[in-house]
Amino acid sequence: MKLNEKIYLCRKKAGLSQDALAERLGVSRQAISKWETGETDPTMSNLVLLAQLYGVTLAELLENVI
């Protein structure tokens, strides 16, 4: 599974909109959209925040990412 797919699935599982996730992370909704389409990747600090928000380790978030 690609990172963008994991970010999208985790967000949906958490019941968050792109706007809500963006607000929690302090980024724009457009940034979330770009991460989920694979246009760009989150910074390492945002990956850490995503993992914390989703209740998973960074290793779990990045596990099997191709």
Order of alpha helices (4+ residues) and beta strands (2+ residues): alpha-alpha-alpha-alpha-alpha
